Amino acid sequence: MKEIYMKKKIVLMFLVLLCSAAFAQTRYTREFRKAYSAPEEIVSLSKTMSFSQALVIFNDLSKKFLHKIIVDPQQRKFSIDVEVNRIHWMDALERILRKHDLWYKEHPDYFEIVDAVEEGTTPSVSQKKARIAFHTREVVFSAIFFETNNSRLREAGMSWDFFRGKDVNMSTRMTAADAKQGLYEIQVSPSLDFGSLLAIFKALERKQVGEVIASPQITVKSGEEGRIQVGSDIAVTIRDFAGNSITQFFSTGSIISVKPTVVRYDSIDFINLDLNIERSNSAGGTAGLEIKKSSAKTSVFLLDGEETIIGGLY
């Protein structure tokens, strides 16, 4: 029986550092504000507010956070006609400008409101694609391949059902008397982190109840597919219809293909995981090389930092 323990966590710190580097080079914060916004940078505006009134608010925030003023040479007074509800002030400004076919030019000491038809005032297609790519979240996916035998688990008085309990506490405790008799005690806690669980699996391995096959980790961009293999590729030579020799490679070992999608709902991050998990090895058979394979394909929907167990590969 195989048990695979997984944990996912969004790497916010990595995104913040990346944004900081971009800000230092371009002096723009349109990317940085997506990764971090101070509470006082969040604004709400009524759609009936005049553009000049909104500009006073934006100007104060711009002076505070960007050390630049915002100038509207034409002193426009139309209603902004955009309902702004708790978003970053720069996003609100850009949304209002797009609504009225306006944009801004950045000068060393100020921003100038201009018509969007002027050259260089609207983001290019490449800039829009880069902005979308920047906002994409990344997911760290950790797993443990643990192989055990159900009979040995039962002999030890254990069941994998303890991982599914919500109200139990997990720890390992062994004494000299326990070691002599081959007895030990395991308790489970839902607050246990990934490293502690790996240590517990290692403890089970030392007691020869099971074996940790691999504990891979991979970072994947939301919406993209990642793959990690702990094993080797087997070369097999075959012949095509013309009699030519062709070498094909087959992947074996502990293989995980994962496609995470980060979904944010009501300020809570969820992660939808499309998983394809395989454990395989090669062996000589009567008909030639044989690849013994067990696999699981599933989709799970979890909270950021939540764990799940997939069992029964063998």
C-alpha positions in Angstrom: 0.0 0.0 0.0 1.3 3.5 -0.8 0.4 6.6 1.1 1.2 9.9 -0.4 1.1 13.0 1.9 0.8 16.4 0.2 1.1 20.0 1.3 0.7 23.2 -0.7 1.6 26.7 0.3 1.5 29.9 -1.8 4.9 31.6 -1.9 4.0 35.2 -1.1 7.5 36.2 0.0 8.9 35.1 -3.3 6.5 37.3 -5.2 7.2 40.3 -2.9 10.9 40.0 -3.5 10.4 39.7 -7.2 8.2 42.8 -7.3 10.8 44.7 -5.2 13.4 44.0 -7.8 11.2 45.1 -10.6 10.3 48.3 -8.8 14.0 49.2 -8.2 14.6 49.0 -12.0 11.5 50.7 -13.4 10.4 53.0 -10.6 6.8 51.8 -11.2 4.7 50.3 -8.5 1.9 48.9 -10.7 3.3 45.4 -10.2 4.5 45.8 -6.6 1.0 46.9 -5.4 -0.4 43.6 -6.5 1.8 41.8 -4.1 1.6 44.2 -1.2 -0.7 47.2 -0.4 -0.8 49.2 2.8 -4.3 49.5 4.3 -4.2 53.3 3.8 -3.7 52.7 0.0 -7.1 51.1 -0.3 -9.9 53.5 -1.5 -13.6 53.5 -2.1 -15.2 56.2 -4.3 -18.8 56.9 -5.4 -19.4 56.9 -9.2 -21.0 60.4 -8.8 -17.8 61.9 -7.5 -16.2 64.4 -9.9 -12.9 63.7 -11.5 -11.3 66.8 -9.9 -12.4 65.6 -6.4 -11.1 62.1 -7.0 -7.8 63.6 -8.3 -7.3 65.4 -5.0 -7.5 62.1 -3.2 -5.2 60.4 -5.7 -2.7 63.3 -5.5 -2.4 63.1 -1.7 -1.7 59.3 -1.9 0.7 59.8 -4.8 2.7 62.4 -2.8 2.8 60.1 0.2 3.7 56.8 -1.4 5.4 57.8 -4.8 6.6 61.3 -3.9 5.1 62.7 -7.0 2.1 65.0 -7.6 -0.7 64.3 -10.2 -1.4 67.2 -12.7 -4.4 67.6 -14.9 -3.6 70.5 -17.3 -7.3 70.6 -18.5 -8.8 70.5 -15.0 -11.5 68.0 -16.0 -14.7 68.0 -13.8 -16.8 65.2 -15.2 -18.2 62.4 -12.9 -15.8 59.5 -12.7 -18.8 57.2 -13.6 -16.9 54.2 -12.0 -17.9 52.6 -8.7 -14.7 52.0 -6.7 -15.0 49.6 -3.8 -11.9 48.9 -1.7 -9.1 48.6 -4.3 -5.6 50.1 -4.5 -5.7 53.8 -5.3 -3.5 53.4 -8.4 -5.8 50.7 -9.7 -8.7 53.0 -9.1 -7.0 55.8 -11.0 -6.2 53.6 -14.0 -9.7 52.2 -14.1 -11.2 55.7 -14.1 -8.7 56.9 -16.8 -9.5 53.9 -19.0 -13.2 54.6 -18.6 -12.8 58.1 -20.1 -10.1 57.3 -22.7 -7.4 58.9 -20.6 -4.0 57.8 -19.3 -1.0 59.4 -17.6 2.6 60.2 -18.4 5.3 59.9 -15.8 7.7 62.7 -15.4 10.6 62.9 -12.9 8.5 64.8 -10.4 4.9 64.4 -11.4 2.3 62.4 -13.3 0.5 64.2 -16.1 -3.1 63.2 -17.2 -3.3 63.0 -21.0 -5.5 61.7 -23.7 -5.1 57.9 -24.3 -4.6 58.4 -28.0 -1.3 60.1 -27.4 1.7 57.8 -28.2 3.1 55.8 -25.4 0.2 56.5 -22.9 -1.6 53.1 -23.2 0.1 49.8 -22.2 1.3 47.7 -25.1 0.2 44.1 -25.6 3.5 42.8 -24.3 3.2 45.0 -21.2 -0.3 43.6 -20.6 0.9 40.0 -21.0 3.8 40.7 -18.7 1.5 42.2 -16.1 -0.8 39.2 -16.2 2.2 36.8 -15.9 3.5 38.8 -12.9 0.2 38.5 -11.1 0.1 34.7 -11.5 0.6 33.0 -8.1 3.0 30.2 -7.5 2.4 27.0 -5.5 4.9 24.9 -3.6 3.9 21.3 -3.7 5.5 18.8 -1.3 4.8 15.1 -1.2 5.9 12.0 0.6 5.9 8.6 -1.0 5.5 6.1 1.9 5.3 2.4 1.3 3.9 0.1 3.9 2.3 -3.2 4.4 -1.3 -3.4 5.8 -0.5 -6.6 7.7 2.4 -5.1 9.5 0.3 -2.0 10.3 -2.4 -4.2 11.8 0.2 -6.1 13.8 1.4 -2.8 15.2 -2.1 -1.9 16.1 -2.3 1.0 13.6 -4.6 2.1 10.8 -4.3 4.9 8.2 -7.7 6.1 9.4 -5.9 8.1 12.1 -4.8 10.6 9.4 -8.4 11.4 8.6 -9.3 12.2 12.2 -9.9 15.9 13.1 -9.7 15.7 16.8 -6.6 13.6 17.5 -3.1 14.6 18.4 -0.1 12.9 16.8 3.4 12.4 18.3 5.8 9.6 18.7 7.0 8.3 22.0 9.4 5.4 22.5 11.1 4.1 25.7 13.8 1.5 26.3 11.1 -0.9 27.4 9.1 -0.1 24.3 12.1 -0.7 22.0 12.7 -4.0 23.7 9.2 -5.2 23.2 8.9 -3.6 19.7 6.0 -1.4 20.9 5.5 2.4 20.3 2.8 5.0 20.5 1.6 7.4 17.8 -0.8 10.3 18.2 -1.9 12.7 15.5 -2.5 16.4 15.6 -4.1 18.4 12.7 -1.7 21.3 13.4 1.3 19.1 12.6 3.5 20.6 9.9 5.0 18.8 6.9 8.4 18.4 8.4 7.1 16.8 11.6 5.1 14.3 9.5 8.1 13.4 7.5 9.9 12.8 10.8 7.1 10.5 11.9 7.3 8.5 8.6 11.0 8.2 9.1 10.3 6.9 12.6 8.0 4.3 11.2 10.7 3.4 8.7 13.2 2.8 11.5 10.7 0.5 13.1 10.5 -1.4 9.7 6.8 -0.8 9.4 7.3 1.0 6.1 9.7 2.9 3.9 9.9 6.5 2.7 10.5 6.1 -1.0 10.9 9.7 -1.9 9.9 13.2 -0.6 10.0 15.5 -3.6 9.1 19.2 -3.8 8.2 21.3 -6.8 7.1 24.9 -7.4 4.5 25.4 -10.1 2.9 28.5 -11.5 -0.9 28.6 -11.1 -2.6 27.3 -14.2 0.6 25.6 -15.4 1.6 21.9 -15.2 4.6 20.8 -13.3 6.3 17.4 -13.3 8.8 15.8 -11.0 10.4 12.4 -11.2 12.5 10.5 -8.7 13.8 7.5 -10.6 15.3 6.8 -14.0 14.3 6.5 -17.7 14.5 3.0 -19.2 15.8 2.7 -22.8 14.0 0.2 -24.9 15.1 -0.6 -28.5 12.3 -1.5 -31.0 12.0 -1.8 -34.7 9.6 0.2 -36.9 7.7 -1.2 -39.9 10.8 -0.6 -42.1 13.0 -2.6 -39.8 14.9 0.4 -38.5 16.0 0.3 -34.8 14.4 3.0 -32.6 15.2 3.7 -29.0 12.4 4.8 -26.8 12.6 5.9 -23.2 10.1 5.1 -20.5 10.0 7.0 -17.2 10.0 4.9 -14.0 10.2 5.7 -10.3 8.1 8.1 -8.2 6.5 10.5 -10.7 4.1 13.4 -9.9 2.4 15.6 -12.5 0.5 18.4 -10.9 -1.5 21.4 -12.2 -2.5 23.8 -9.4 -5.0 26.6 -9.9 -5.2 29.3 -7.2 -8.8 30.5 -6.6 -9.5 33.4 -4.3 -13.0 33.7 -2.8 -14.0 36.1 -0.1 -10.3 36.9 0.7 -9.6 33.1 1.2 -7.1 31.3 -1.1 -8.1 27.8 -2.3 -6.1 25.5 -4.5 -7.5 23.2 -7.0 -5.0 20.4 -7.7 -5.2 18.1 -10.8 -2.9 15.2 -9.9 -1.4 12.3 -11.8 0.7 10.2 -9.4 2.7 7.1 -10.5 5.0 4.6 -8.8 6.7 2.2 -11.2 9.8 0.0 -11.7 11.2 -2.2 -14.4 11.9 -5.9 -14.3 12.7 -8.7 -16.7 9.7 -10.7 -17.8 9.0 -13.7 -20.0 8.2 -11.5 -22.9 11.1 -9.1 -22.3 11.4 -5.9 -20.2 8.4 -5.3 -18.0 7.4 -2.1 -16.3 5.3 -2.6 -13.2 3.2 0.5 -12.7 0.6 1.7 -10.2 -1.0 5.2 -10.7 -3.6 7.4 -9.3 -5.3 10.3 -11.1 -7.5 12.7 -9.2 -8.5 16.3 -8.5 -8.7 17.8 -5.1 -9.8 21.2 -3.8 -7.9 22.4 -0.7 -7.2 25.4 1.4 -3.8 27.0 1.2 -1.5 25.0 3.6 -4.0 22.1 3.9 -2.9 18.5 3.5 -4.5 15.4 2.0 -3.6 11.7 1.7 -4.0 9.5 -1.3 -3.6 5.8 -0.6 -4.1 2.5 -2.2 -1.5 2.7 -5.1 -0.6 -0.9 -4.3 
